[in-house]
Structures are given as C-alpha cells and as structure tokens.
Amino acid sequence: MRWINFTAAGHTAYGIVEGDDVIETAGDIFGKWDRTGRVHKLADVKIEIPVMPRTFYCAGLNYVEHVIEQAAKRGETPNIPTRPEIGYRAQSALIAHGEDVVIPKDATEKVHYEGELVCVFGRTAKHVSEAEALDCIFGYTIGNDVSERTWQKADRTFYRSKNTDTFKPMGPWIDTDVDLDKLHTTVRLNGVARTEFATNHMLFSIQQFIAETSKYVTFHPGDVMWMGTDGVSPDLVHGDLVEIEISGLGVLRNRFVKEGQ
C-alpha cells in the first residue's frame, strides 16, 4: 500500500495512491482509518511531507564505499565504524517532494546531496531484538540528506551543515510493501545518473540499528530513521535538479536554489 499526505482544494489529508488516483482516508494511518469515498487525481494534488516525525533519527557512515570516498577526498585514512550509532536531525529542515532546497547566501560551493532510504516506524518499541525489528516498521520513503561540507568540517555540531531550513527533503509517499533486498538507489543530477548503489548493501542493517538504538530510546509511530548513503556528490549550484529514485518507492525530486536569486 502506498500512503500519501496531500493537499487538495485547501484541505490536507492522507490518502492511498492507486494508479493515477488518490483515495482520501480519515483516521490514523498508524491505527484505525477508513476510506472517505473522495477521490483525487494524483497529478492535481500538492504532495506534502509524508509524516512529521516526533523524533528524526539518522544513521551516518553506513556504506563502506561512502566512508572510503569521503576520507579520500579529505586526504585521510578511512575510519570504518565498528558498531551502529544513531544521530539526530531537525524536523524544521524537512520539506516535501517538489519543494526547493534553499542554499544560504553564505554557503560555500560544497553543497552535496545524499540519497537515503527512510524507515517510518508504525508502533511504539523499546528493547527490540533484530528478529523483531522490521515488525516495528510501517513503511519506507526516500530522503535527501543535504550537507554543506565546509560547515560540517568547521563546526562542532551539525546545526547548520545538516539542519539548515529545507536541507531535508523527504517523500514523496510511504510504501508499506517493500522487499529491501530488491531496492536500488539512483541519484540523478539534471537528468543524468551520478550515483547508483544497492540500497540494502549497508554496513549495518536496519535490524541492527533498531535493535541497538532501542536499548536506550523508545521509538514511536511516525518516527523516521534515515539509513545513510553511498557514493559521493558533485558540488551543487543554483538551478540544479536532484532526483533520488529508489526502485519500487518512486522518485524524490527537488530543485536547489541560491538564497536571494
């Protein structure tokens, strides 16, 4: 099932995507819900952020090639993580499919994309085993973990390099029926494929991250966990269009614009 958060005629609701139609629903997508009988054309609705998470988790350095390539660009020896460690991102940085990523006026030229699989939690969970981990997941969507690398290197935290307003596009919807081993990620810049990788070829699996993290924190319905990226990004400039496609999940598309232009 494919869930979409959308606005039509000034009204925002959840719906189910069936072909070219959106079947509007009422209720809680993580609990009880019903079809309302109202149907909209997908092409006519405004796609919204698929879910506003209570907590926004993010796995870093979760693909070996990404770790190696980033270290090589810095002239450093790669430091491969030995255990899954989670980080956090700001809700305020989230934007929807089709909305613009705004590059701040004082940003350097080192603004990069990171195409990521996003897990959406569907139930409250604590002390979850690896065997139980995927039962906590409601569905999956796509994220673009935009980064300003000069700030990332210079600052003590990620407050602006990762969490600047608009730096976290997510969408376009949530798919509940996903075969993780069949997923393939392709990132296109202005229509040309620049990054490709097997989505589930992670250093630490979703199950490992959930089991380890849930020892210390409680997951809640609607929380999201972004699972990291592979490959490297070229420097992005004003007008660039980035499309992140994960096979079976759709395409997350956002244009990059320089503030004030």
Secondary structure, DSSP 8 states (H G I E B T S, - for coil): -EEEEEEETTEEEEEEEETTEEEEEEE-TTS-EEEEEEEEEGGGSEE--S---SSEEEE-S-SHHHHHHHHHHHT------SS--EEE--GGGEE-TT--EEE-TT--S-EE--EEEEEEE-S-BSS--HHHHGGGEEEEEEEE--EEHHHHHHSSSSTTTTTSTT-EEEEEEEES---GGG-EEEEEETTEEEEEEETT--SS-HHHHHHHHTTTS-B-TT-EEE----S------TT-EEEEEETTTEEEEEEEEETT-
